[in-house]
Amino acid sequence: MGLKLNFIPKITGLIVKVIPQVKNALGPVWIFVVFAVLALGFLTLARFGLSVWQGERVFGSHAWFSIFVGGLRVDIATLSYIIMPVLLLTLLMQSVGWQNKIRSLIKIYLVGMSALLVFFEVITPTFINEYDLRPNRLFIEYLIYPKEVSKMILSGYKLEILIAVIALILSCKFAGKVFSHQWQSKSSLTRLNQSILALVLVCLTILGARNSLGHRPLNPAMVSFSTDHLLNDLTLNSLYSVAFAVKQLSNEQSSQDYYGKMPADELLSIVRNNMQDSQATFTDKSAPTNTFHTATNNTKPKNLVIILQESLGARYVGTLGGLPLTPNIDALYQQGWGFDNLYATGTRSVRGIEAIITGFTPTPSRAVVKLDKSQRDFFTIADFLAKQNYNTQFIYGGESHFDNMRSFFLGNGFKDIVDTNNFNKIDFNGSWGASDEDLYDQADIELTKLKKQNKPFLSLIFSSSNHSPYEFPDDKITLYDKQKQTRNNAAKYADYALGTFIEKAKKSSYWDDTVFIVIADHDSRVSGASLVPIDHFRIPAVIFGKDIAHKRDNQLASQLDIPVTLLSLIGVSGKHPMIGHDLSKPISDNKQRAMMQYDKNFAYMHDNKVVVLQPQKPATTYTYSNNQLVPCKNDEQLIKKALAHANLGNLAYTNGWYH
């Protein structure tokens, strides 16, 4: 150990000597240097902690360098955006000698921004646990519903709240103390040198904010490097992620801006050729996918009951190779028409509603349930059936305004909304409203009423017990996990409640002439080290009723196929714009497909091949084997199909093709 380290004291002494000189030269601007250094250190430390926590994925892909180099770029851009406005204000005030008048304002601003940076990083582990992503636009969308979300957070995340509050208090106290001692009233530079310094600093913050000399400023796509979505997110910081989401919400980008353009005629030709009936005629230019669909059932139109199960992926269903949590759904698979290879279109309830009620293809924008131009006169099977003299109803145990469901449904064919405010009796009320047992008790009452009106009906029943914080009544099930409020136990309770409803329904007046389906809206906690975790999009779906023959169906299918199939089974023919397949009719192997939207990534699956489209990146093709995406030679024909279907939704929405 003969290495001499006598250079360290020299460097330390130099730093100690230089810092006061720099501080005096910068004057009031010095406080921003202190803020930037502390914030950069904190964000780097937070990113390091998250990377260690996700070490299996980070180490396995040798991603450290990309995460921290990309992360440094994002952090510099974030801090430049934060500093730029107050730096300009400070320089302006300094030029007229009023810099001390804004001292308190600058301090409050920097303390506030410090608190925001800390807050978003502290809540990030919880968000990653739930969504396998940093806080993004889901965080913003949930803020619209403070009542429901606050109840959920207070019920299931007490420790996380305590940690966040403590972190906020400590960060505000620390920042306040530091910034109180870092204000320099005057610069030691001459007026000319101050002006030159001001120009240099402004240019540096602009360059730092852009973080690019190219045509476009820095965006998440520029620092993406991995097929693992979370690793790409680790390069961001959470304040930047949320701020970028806010920007995107105010300017919903077309899928063509993300994935590349395709001429409308070519797009429509590909989509139509992939529809089930190759002989179909398309004559309506204002609705270019509109064509006549003939039902397989030619008897008296039947009632339709859609039971939408919250967050129930195939991994929770024993029949589909998952955990033994759903004996009642397993029993339905032995009685009705069960789908073994069906995939959700997204990871949110509104995306599942979009697919099952409208047959609309998924997009990188918000689901049409939330978009402005789809709130009236947008195609839904409810509106389609209402015009066929059906009563149409939505039943939900929570408050139906959540996720804009009430507005969308009432504007598009649902005549009646029954939510927790209308229930006759509620024995158990959780964060998301009435328990599933209460929901199904009310559903039985409502369906019995509808039956007495001597008109066919559509009823959409949406469960909610299988949702964080997983609250349900005591002593109803034998717990799968020792701790009560877990996802597995909630899934088991949801199945128990479903079983009680099915027993009632079989004895009811509406059983004989009703087609039922139980289907999940999406899987829970969709995550995985791939661009699109395909296995987490596989969901259960089983159609049952008095006249539904037992069948196990292994063909590749999508939620988009369900509404078309259901209309066929209940005996309702007519024109509509849905491109889904009628699964009650033969479908050629080359047309079977599933589409999945995972944040901004779009997957198009055919047979065992999957094309993945990413924003501003070339399309890639994979073989799907053993729940893994294995890169393979690009399939150009499949890429064209993927691009056509990925762009269809935005074009249809923008051009009014679905009205």
Stockholm file with secondary structure:
# STOCKHOLM 1.0

chainA/1-659         MGLKLNFIPKITGLIVKVIPQVKNALGPVWIFVVFAVLALGFLTLARFGLSVWQGERVFGSHAWFSIFVGGLRVDIATLSYIIMPVLLLTLLMQSVGWQNKIRSLIKIYLVGMSALLVFFEVITPTFINEYDLRPNRLFIEYLIYPKEVSKMILSGYKLEILIAVIALILSCKFAGKVFSHQWQSKSSLTRLNQSILALVLVCLTILGARNSLGHRPLNPAMVSFSTDHLLNDLTLNSLYSVAFAVKQLSNEQSSQDYYGKMPADELLSIVRNNMQDSQATFTDKSAPTNTFHTATNNTKPKNLVIILQESLGARYVGTLGGLPLTPNIDALYQQGWGFDNLYATGTRSVRGIEAIITGFTPTPSRAVVKLDKSQRDFFTIADFLAKQNYNTQFIYGGESHFDNMRSFFLGNGFKDIVDTNNFNKIDFNGSWGASDEDLYDQADIELTKLKKQNKPFLSLIFSSSNHSPYEFPDDKITLYDKQKQTRNNAAKYADYALGTFIEKAKKSSYWDDTVFIVIADHDSRVSGASLVPIDHFRIPAVIFGKDIAHKRDNQLASQLDIPVTLLSLIGVSGKHPMIGHDLSKPISDNKQRAMMQYDKNFAYMHDNKVVVLQPQKPATTYTYSNNQLVPCKNDEQLIKKALAHANLGNLAYTNGWYH
#=GR chainA/1-659 SS CCCCCTHHHHHHHHHHHHHHHHHHHHGGGHHHHHHHHHHHHHHHHHHHHHHHHTHHHHHHTTCHHHHHHHHHHHHHHHHHHHHHHHHHHHHHHHHTTCGGGGHHHHHHHHHHHHHHHHHHHHHHHHHHHHHSSCSCHHHHHHHTCHHHHHHHHHHHCHHHHHHHHHHHHHHHHHHHHHHHTCCCSSCSSCHHHHHHHHHHHHHHHHHHHHCCSSSSCCCGGGGCCCSSHHHHHHTSCHHHHHHHHHHHHTSCCCHHHHHCCCCHHHHHHHHHHTSSCTTCCCCCTTSTTCEEECCSCCSSCCEEEEEEETTCCGGGCGGGTSCSCCHHHHHHHHHSEEEEEEECSCSSHHHHHIIIIICCCCCSSCCTTTCGGGSSSCCCHHHHHHTTTCEEEEEESSCTTGGGHHHHHHHTTCCEEECGGGCSCCSCEETTEECHHHHHHHHHHHHHHHHHTTSCEEEEEECCSSSTTCCCCTTSSCCSSSSSSSHHHHHHHHHHHHHHHHHHHHTSSSSTTEEEEEEESCCSSCCCSSSSCGGGGEEEEEEESTTCCCEEECSCEETTHHHHHHHHHHTCCEEECCCCCCTTSCCCGGGCCEEEEETTEEEEEETTEEEEECTTSCCEEEEEETTEEEECCCCHHHHHHHHHHHHHHHHHHHHTTTC
#=GC SS_cons         CCCCCTHHHHHHHHHHHHHHHHHHHHGGGHHHHHHHHHHHHHHHHHHHHHHHHTHHHHHHTTCHHHHHHHHHHHHHHHHHHHHHHHHHHHHHHHHTTCGGGGHHHHHHHHHHHHHHHHHHHHHHHHHHHHHSSCSCHHHHHHHTCHHHHHHHHHHHCHHHHHHHHHHHHHHHHHHHHHHHTCCCSSCSSCHHHHHHHHHHHHHHHHHHHHCCSSSSCCCGGGGCCCSSHHHHHHTSCHHHHHHHHHHHHTSCCCHHHHHCCCCHHHHHHHHHHTSSCTTCCCCCTTSTTCEEECCSCCSSCCEEEEEEETTCCGGGCGGGTSCSCCHHHHHHHHHSEEEEEEECSCSSHHHHHIIIIICCCCCSSCCTTTCGGGSSSCCCHHHHHHTTTCEEEEEESSCTTGGGHHHHHHHTTCCEEECGGGCSCCSCEETTEECHHHHHHHHHHHHHHHHHTTSCEEEEEECCSSSTTCCCCTTSSCCSSSSSSSHHHHHHHHHHHHHHHHHHHHTSSSSTTEEEEEEESCCSSCCCSSSSCGGGGEEEEEEESTTCCCEEECSCEETTHHHHHHHHHHTCCEEECCCCCCTTSCCCGGGCCEEEEETTEEEEEETTEEEEECTTSCCEEEEEETTEEEECCCCHHHHHHHHHHHHHHHHHHHHTTTC
//
